[in-house]
């Protein structure tokens, strides 16, 4: 099945270049030039992934990201940000974007990022490890990519789910942010604040008190460690 990608950018030149590279790689691509058109296109076309510029007319990219994350389908989002817009990038990650690229960027790198995100979104766990991961009232099913806490299903983004599974599979093991970036995101480069933001968001969803986390513990100067609540 041909995968559909919606590219949202008000710069026609940028959009055309992205479309050409994605189509050459086998994707079906549609374009939107503002946030309002993007939301309508998502509703109409149900894309498999959205490439979203944050600087958009009418409805800005952050608001588009917020509204997409309120949808039940959890469409993956790759953000495009201007160089130096770190606060917007972090806010976008907090809102649930799965990946980002800073302009100017290599179109070929964007294609690789699109494939990586889609691969993770549609991936199945290794057949030898189909089991549920359980920690007290927290139950995660990698095969169906679902997680429940106290019987209530958690609304996790693609990266939040992958991060949670990785930590649950390695209880009490300390990971640096660079290690998590490589092992969960598949990057051997990138902004380590990406990990920090996703850990913060994950804590908000699985910790009784995110300000005093008991499951995802900070190891100062090193990184993070998952401590089972019911070891």
C-alpha angles and dihedrals in degrees: 000000000000110000118230122225124188114207114201115193132126092214104091093198092055092046093050093050092049091047093051093051094045093047090049087056092053103263126134106233133197127179136220124185101199141025097257092053089046094056091048091049092051090051092047102039106028094215121204091228139008124216101203129191111207096214103072135147123243098009113024124228095253091057091047089051090049092051094046090052089054089061119094095228094071095214109198116249130205112192126214114207135178117250110271096022092117095146092054091046092052091046090051090053090048089053089055109268110159100213142352143206127201119227128275093046139158111263088214090056089051090054090052091049091049091052092047094051093045091047091055092043092054100031125121123214120256109281093239091060108045093130126122115255111226134189110168108292091355111095122176125187110197092187094060094027092233130135130191132190116196089345094306117116114239120228099226126171121230095265094041090055093047091048093050093049091049093051093044090052091053106042118186091007117128118229127189118221091250090054092051091047089055099038099041104026096031092230125132089191136034145094111315090208085077088071093045092054094048093048089052092050092046091051089054089059104041106026123087087216112018090192089060103033118195100176105041102040125190115233100202115236092007115054136253140330130194112227113192112234089217105036 
